[in-house]
Amino acid sequence: MGHKVAVFDISVIRALWETRVKKHKAWQKKEAERLEKSALEKIKEEWNFVAECRRKGIPQAAYCKNGFVDTSVRLLEKIERNTLARQSSLFKERDKRSSPFVFELSGEQWTELPDSLKEQTHLKEWHISNTLIQIIPTYIELFQAMRILDLPKNQISHLPAEIGRLKNLKELNVSFNHLRSIPPELGDCENLEKLDCSGNLELTELPFELSNLKQVTFVDISANKFASVPICVLRMCNLQWLDISNNSLSDLPQDIDRLEELQTFLLYKNKLSYLPYALLNLKKLTLLVVSGDHLVELPTALCDSSTPLKFVSLMDNPLDNTPCQDGVEVMESERDRQCFDKEFLKAYIEDVKERESVPSYTTKVSFSVQL
């Protein structure tokens, strides 16, 4: 008796497998559609995108707008180009600062300037930050070639009168220190173009002598205790940028239109209840930022979309001392908070300037995450 051989119709087997393949492909398609609609997949995509941005050193503000992550590849390419350009600029700035005419100092181990500095009167720039230095010595008058005094985030409580003898000084940055007054002799620095006294918290006035500073184009006196716009500022005829935000202003002077060259005016976080019609006479003004919480009257022309002016009214709702889940309050110094707010608004304002129109609303969200 020979072998028994089972004979099957091959078409039956092929049909069986084709049916199975079709069912599997249909399931794959359905699963792909489900994942596409799934919030988890969107979250995964955003996390991967954020991780890629962080790996490439891209700041969060560049890809996160109003709490939403823009995951477009074109945005990433644009951010990368901007980052490379910024890094190139930083390298150039670093090379510039490595010049024998530039002095740099940083770190809390420094409580006073090194003695050897007195002999380096050829220096043109000082960049001193994040130290515990409280006093700028009077021998600063010896540095007649000085162009830039960059002294932010120190403990400086007093500026010497001798600073007025720096006739070639163009930039003075004494932001986030402990100054209570500015020496009137600064008004003798007739070539000064940029003055930053922000974040000192206790400044209430600027000396009238600063009216002599006719070359100044930039003044930042935000985060202090000014009750009015200083008279000397109104006499700076070439002023283009004025930041007097986060003070105690209740009104603006009626002659604010004396600042004919003013382009950017930052007034947010004050107590203004109205804006004067004189603002309409500032023909070169392109950006005005105020806090709208207390405003009850403003010229309607400020909100006219047909004008080149970008009018931004921010609604402030500060949340301070937010408790963590375990009930422990996270406290931060007033200066740190002011510094953070300033950086946030700076990024926002730069974004607004790049837009063709002002957004209808903006929400600032703070997250407190406990790991």
C-alpha positions as CSV (number, residue, x, y, z in Angstrom):
1,M,0.0,0.0,0.0
2,G,1.5,3.3,-1.1
3,H,1.7,6.6,0.8
4,K,-1.4,8.6,1.3
5,V,-1.1,12.1,0.0
6,A,-3.6,14.9,0.9
7,V,-4.3,17.2,-2.0
8,F,-5.7,20.7,-1.4
9,D,-6.8,23.4,-3.8
10,I,-4.1,26.1,-3.6
11,S,-6.6,28.7,-4.4
12,V,-8.4,28.0,-1.1
13,I,-5.3,28.5,0.9
14,R,-4.4,31.7,-1.0
15,A,-7.9,33.1,-0.4
16,L,-7.6,32.4,3.3
17,W,-4.3,34.3,3.7
18,E,-5.4,37.2,1.5
19,T,-8.4,37.6,3.8
20,R,-6.2,37.6,6.9
21,V,-3.8,40.1,5.3
22,K,-6.7,42.4,4.4
23,K,-8.1,42.2,7.9
24,H,-4.6,43.0,9.4
25,K,-4.1,46.0,7.1
26,A,-7.5,47.3,8.0
27,W,-6.7,46.9,11.6
28,Q,-3.4,48.7,11.1
29,K,-5.1,51.6,9.3
30,K,-7.8,51.9,12.0
31,E,-5.1,51.8,14.7
32,A,-3.1,54.5,12.9
33,E,-6.2,56.7,12.7
34,R,-6.9,56.1,16.4
35,L,-3.3,57.1,17.3
36,E,-3.5,60.1,15.1
37,K,-6.6,61.4,16.9
38,S,-5.2,60.4,20.3
39,A,-4.1,63.1,22.7
40,L,-1.3,60.8,24.0
41,E,0.2,60.8,20.5
42,K,0.1,64.6,20.4
43,I,1.7,64.8,23.8
44,K,4.4,62.3,22.7
45,E,5.1,64.4,19.6
46,E,5.3,67.6,21.7
47,W,7.6,66.0,24.3
48,N,9.9,64.7,21.5
49,F,10.0,68.1,19.9
50,V,10.7,69.9,23.2
51,A,13.5,67.4,24.0
52,E,15.0,68.1,20.6
53,C,14.8,71.8,21.2
54,R,16.4,71.4,24.6
55,R,19.1,69.2,23.1
56,K,19.9,72.0,20.7
57,G,19.9,74.7,23.3
58,I,16.8,76.5,22.0
59,P,15.0,78.6,24.7
60,Q,11.5,77.6,25.6
61,A,10.1,81.1,24.7
62,A,11.0,80.4,21.1
63,Y,8.7,77.4,20.6
64,C,6.1,77.8,23.3
65,K,3.5,80.6,22.7
66,N,0.7,81.2,25.1
67,G,1.2,77.8,26.6
68,F,1.0,75.9,23.3
69,V,4.0,74.2,21.6
70,D,4.5,74.8,17.9
71,T,5.9,71.5,16.6
72,S,6.3,72.6,13.0
73,V,9.6,71.6,11.3
74,R,9.8,75.1,9.7
75,L,9.7,76.7,13.1
76,L,12.5,74.4,14.3
77,E,14.6,75.3,11.3
78,K,13.9,79.0,11.9
79,I,14.8,78.8,15.6
80,E,18.0,76.9,14.7
81,R,19.0,79.6,12.2
82,N,18.3,82.3,14.8
83,T,20.2,80.4,17.5
84,L,23.2,80.0,15.2
85,A,23.1,83.7,14.4
86,R,22.9,84.5,18.1
87,Q,25.7,82.2,19.0
88,S,27.8,83.7,16.3
89,S,27.0,87.1,17.8
90,L,28.0,85.9,21.2
91,F,31.3,84.6,19.9
92,K,32.0,87.9,18.3
93,E,31.0,89.7,21.6
94,R,33.3,87.3,23.5
95,D,36.2,88.0,21.2
96,K,35.5,91.7,21.6
97,R,35.5,91.4,25.4
98,S,38.8,89.5,25.3
99,S,40.3,92.8,24.1
100,P,43.0,94.3,26.4
101,F,40.6,97.3,26.6
102,V,37.8,95.3,28.3
103,F,37.6,94.4,32.0
104,E,35.3,91.6,33.2
105,L,34.4,90.4,36.7
106,S,31.7,88.1,38.0
107,G,31.0,86.0,41.0
108,E,30.0,86.4,44.7
109,Q,33.5,85.9,45.9
110,W,34.2,89.5,44.9
111,T,33.4,92.1,47.6
112,E,35.6,94.8,46.2
113,L,37.4,95.6,43.0
114,P,41.0,94.3,42.6
115,D,43.8,96.7,43.5
116,S,45.4,96.2,40.2
117,L,42.5,97.7,38.4
118,K,43.6,101.2,39.4
119,E,46.7,100.9,37.1
120,Q,44.7,99.9,34.0
121,T,43.4,103.3,33.1
122,H,43.6,102.4,29.4
123,L,40.4,100.3,29.8
124,K,37.3,101.3,27.7
125,E,34.8,98.9,29.1
126,W,33.9,97.5,32.5
127,H,31.6,94.5,32.7
128,I,31.0,93.6,36.3
129,S,28.0,91.5,37.4
130,N,26.6,89.2,40.1
131,T,29.2,90.3,42.7
132,L,28.9,91.5,46.3
133,I,30.7,94.8,45.4
134,Q,29.0,97.7,47.1
135,I,31.2,100.7,46.2
136,I,32.6,102.1,42.9
137,P,35.9,103.8,43.9
138,T,36.5,107.5,43.2
139,Y,39.6,106.6,41.1
140,I,37.1,105.8,38.3
141,E,37.8,109.4,37.1
142,L,41.2,108.2,35.9
143,F,39.6,106.1,33.2
144,Q,39.1,108.9,30.6
145,A,38.8,106.4,27.7
146,M,35.8,104.7,29.3
147,R,32.9,104.0,26.9
148,I,30.8,101.4,28.7
149,L,30.1,100.9,32.4
150,D,28.1,97.7,32.6
151,L,27.4,97.0,36.3
152,P,24.2,95.0,36.7
153,K,23.2,92.7,39.6
154,N,25.7,93.8,42.2
155,Q,25.3,95.3,45.6
156,I,26.2,98.9,44.6
157,S,24.6,101.4,47.0
158,H,26.4,104.5,45.8
159,L,27.9,106.0,42.7
160,P,30.7,108.5,43.1
161,A,30.4,112.1,41.9
162,E,33.7,111.5,40.0
163,I,31.7,109.5,37.4
164,G,30.7,112.8,35.9
165,R,34.3,113.2,34.6
166,L,34.0,110.4,32.2
167,K,33.4,112.6,29.2
168,N,33.5,109.7,26.7
169,L,31.0,107.5,28.5
170,K,28.2,106.2,26.2
171,E,26.5,103.5,28.2
172,L,25.8,103.2,31.9
173,N,24.0,100.1,33.3
174,V,23.5,100.0,37.1
175,S,20.3,97.9,37.0
176,F,19.4,95.6,39.9
177,N,21.6,97.2,42.5
178,H,20.8,99.0,45.7
179,L,21.0,102.6,44.6
180,R,18.8,105.2,46.3
181,S,20.0,108.2,44.3
182,I,21.9,109.1,41.1
183,P,24.7,111.7,41.4
184,P,23.8,115.0,39.6
185,E,27.4,115.0,38.2
186,L,26.3,112.3,35.8
187,G,24.7,115.1,33.8
188,D,28.3,116.1,32.8
189,C,28.6,112.9,30.7
190,E,27.4,114.7,27.7
191,N,28.0,111.8,25.3
192,L,25.9,109.3,27.2
193,E,23.5,107.5,25.0
194,K,22.1,104.7,27.2
195,L,21.0,104.8,30.9
196,D,19.7,101.8,32.7
197,C,18.8,102.2,36.4
198,S,16.0,99.6,36.5
199,G,15.4,97.2,39.4
200,N,17.0,99.3,42.2
201,L,13.5,99.4,43.9
202,E,14.2,102.5,46.0
203,L,14.9,105.2,43.4
204,T,12.3,108.0,43.5
205,E,13.8,110.7,41.4
206,L,16.6,111.6,38.9
207,P,18.5,114.8,39.3
208,F,17.5,117.8,37.2
209,E,21.1,118.0,35.9
210,L,20.5,115.0,33.7
211,S,18.6,117.3,31.5
212,N,22.0,118.1,29.9
213,L,22.1,114.6,28.4
214,K,20.9,115.5,24.9
215,Q,22.5,112.4,23.2
216,V,20.5,109.8,25.3
217,T,18.3,107.6,23.2
218,F,17.5,104.9,25.8
219,V,16.3,105.3,29.4
220,D,15.1,102.4,31.6
221,I,14.1,103.3,35.2
222,S,11.5,100.5,35.6
223,A,11.0,98.6,38.9
224,N,11.6,101.6,41.2
225,K,9.4,104.1,43.1
226,F,8.9,107.0,40.7
227,A,5.7,108.8,41.3
228,S,6.0,110.8,38.1
229,V,8.1,111.0,34.9
230,P,11.3,112.9,35.9
231,I,11.6,116.4,34.5
232,C,15.1,115.7,33.2
233,V,13.7,112.8,31.1
234,L,11.2,115.1,29.4
235,R,14.2,117.3,28.3
236,M,16.1,114.5,26.6
237,C,15.2,115.6,23.1
238,N,16.6,112.5,21.3
239,L,15.0,109.9,23.6
240,Q,13.6,106.9,21.6
241,W,13.0,104.2,24.3
242,L,11.5,105.0,27.7
243,D,10.7,102.2,30.2
244,I,9.1,103.5,33.4
245,S,7.0,100.4,34.1
246,N,6.5,99.0,37.5
247,N,6.6,102.2,39.4
248,S,3.9,104.4,41.2
249,L,2.8,106.6,38.4
250,S,-0.8,107.8,38.7
251,D,-0.7,110.1,35.7
252,L,1.4,111.4,32.8
253,P,2.5,115.0,32.3
254,Q,0.5,116.9,29.8
255,D,3.8,117.9,28.0
256,I,4.8,114.3,27.4
257,D,4.7,115.2,23.7
258,R,8.0,117.0,24.2
259,L,9.6,113.6,23.5
260,E,9.2,114.0,19.8
261,E,11.6,111.2,18.9
262,L,10.0,108.6,21.3
263,Q,9.3,105.3,19.6
264,T,8.8,102.8,22.5
265,F,7.0,103.8,25.7
266,L,6.6,101.1,28.4
267,L,4.2,102.0,31.2
268,Y,2.7,98.7,32.5
269,K,2.4,98.0,36.2
270,N,1.6,101.6,37.3
271,K,-1.6,103.1,38.6
272,L,-2.6,105.1,35.6
273,S,-6.4,105.8,35.4
274,Y,-6.2,107.7,32.1
275,L,-3.9,108.5,29.2
276,P,-3.5,112.1,28.0
277,Y,-4.4,113.1,24.5
278,A,-0.9,114.6,24.2
279,L,0.3,111.0,23.4
280,L,-1.3,111.4,20.0
281,N,1.2,114.1,19.2
282,L,4.1,111.6,19.4
283,K,4.2,110.9,15.7
284,K,7.1,108.5,15.9
285,L,5.6,106.3,18.7
286,T,5.2,102.8,17.4
287,L,4.8,100.8,20.7
288,L,2.9,101.7,23.8
289,V,2.4,99.2,26.6
290,V,0.3,99.9,29.6
291,S,-1.6,98.0,32.3
292,G,-5.3,98.2,31.7
293,D,-6.6,97.3,35.1
294,H,-7.1,100.9,36.3
295,L,-7.6,102.7,33.0
296,V,-11.0,104.4,32.6
297,E,-10.2,106.9,29.9
298,L,-7.9,106.8,26.9
299,P,-7.8,108.4,23.5
300,T,-9.8,106.2,21.1
301,A,-7.2,106.9,18.4
302,L,-4.7,104.9,20.3
303,C,-6.6,101.7,19.5
304,D,-7.1,102.6,15.8
305,S,-5.7,99.8,13.7
306,S,-5.1,102.2,10.8
307,T,-2.3,103.9,12.7
308,P,1.3,102.4,12.9
309,L,1.1,102.5,16.7
310,K,0.9,99.1,18.4
311,F,-1.1,99.7,21.6
312,V,-0.9,96.9,24.2
313,S,-3.0,96.9,27.3
314,L,-1.9,94.2,29.8
315,M,-4.3,92.9,32.4
316,D,-2.2,92.1,35.5
317,N,-3.3,89.3,37.9
318,P,-0.2,88.6,40.0
319,L,-0.2,85.4,42.1
320,D,2.4,85.7,44.9
321,N,3.6,83.1,47.4
322,T,2.0,80.1,45.6
323,P,2.1,77.2,48.1
324,C,3.5,73.8,47.0
325,Q,1.6,70.6,47.6
326,D,3.2,70.0,50.9
327,G,2.2,73.4,52.1
328,V,5.7,75.0,52.0
329,E,5.7,78.4,50.4
330,V,8.2,79.1,47.7
331,M,9.6,82.6,48.3
332,E,11.8,84.6,46.0
333,S,13.4,87.9,46.5
334,E,11.7,91.0,45.1
335,R,14.7,91.7,42.8
336,D,14.6,88.1,41.4
337,R,10.9,88.4,40.7
338,Q,11.3,91.8,39.1
339,C,14.2,90.5,37.0
340,F,12.1,87.5,35.8
341,D,9.1,89.7,35.0
342,K,11.4,92.1,33.1
343,E,12.9,89.3,31.0
344,F,9.4,87.8,30.3
345,L,8.0,91.2,29.1
346,K,11.2,91.9,27.1
347,A,10.6,88.6,25.2
348,Y,6.9,89.4,24.7
349,I,7.6,93.0,23.5
350,E,10.2,91.7,21.0
351,D,7.6,89.3,19.7
352,V,4.9,92.0,19.4
353,K,7.3,94.2,17.5
354,E,7.8,91.4,14.9
355,R,4.1,90.9,14.4
356,E,2.0,92.8,11.9
357,S,-0.7,93.3,14.5
358,V,-1.1,93.1,18.2
359,P,-2.7,89.9,19.6
360,S,-6.2,90.5,21.0
361,Y,-5.3,89.0,24.3
362,T,-2.2,87.5,26.1
363,T,-2.2,85.2,29.1
364,K,0.8,84.9,31.3
365,V,0.9,81.5,33.0
366,S,3.2,80.5,35.8
367,F,3.7,76.8,36.6
368,S,5.0,75.5,39.9
369,V,6.2,71.9,39.5
370,Q,7.3,69.8,42.4
371,L,9.3,66.7,41.3
